[in-house]
Amino acid sequence: MRHTEFWDRMDTALGRAYARTFAEQFVVADLGSRTVQEALAAGYPPKEVWRAVHAVLELPENQR
């Protein structure tokens, strides 16, 4: 998964403005207690970050 696809999924799930806020402020335990932005900056693959976000938001399986 590319970063652009990751952000498209975030925007679809949360809306563009909230997706950015969520990514900057919400700490995800499965990402080593990092925010989405911190995890991506640390080199976590976007697919791995999306899986963690998908789980924490309890999104439907069809959005995985």
N, C-alpha and C positions, 0 to 999 in steps of 0.2 A: 504494500500500500504506500502510495506517495503522500507527501504532506498535503498536497492539494486535495486529494480524496479524503484524507482525515478531516481537514477543515470543512469540506462540504458536508460530511456526515455530522460533524459537530453543529454546524449551522442548521441542518435539517432537524436534528434532535432538540436543539435548545433555542434556535433563533440566533441570528448573527451577533447581535449585541451581547446577549447573555452568554453565548458560547465563549466569547473572549473573556468576559468577567469570570466565568466558571474556570476557564483554563489558567487564569492568573491567580485565583484566590482559593480554590477548593483543593485541599490536600487529599490525595488518594493513597490509601495504605498500600495497595498492591503495586504502587509505583515507588516503593521505598519511602513512603511518607513525603512525596514530592507533589507539587502541583503539576498539571499537564504541561505547562510551559517549561517548568524546571526539568521534567522528565525528557521532553523533546530536546531541550538544550544539552542535556547530559548524554544524549545519544541513544535513548530508548527508541526502538523502531516504532513508527506511527501505528502499525498494526497492533503491537503490544499495548500501546497507550490506549488505542480505541477499545480493545478488549476490556481493559480496566475501567474505562469510562462507561462502556456498555453495561458492565456488571454493577457498578455503583449506582447508576441511574435506573437500573432494572428495566432497560428498554426491551421491547418485544424482540423475539428471536429473529424476525424478518429484517431487523435493522442491524444485525450482526454483520 
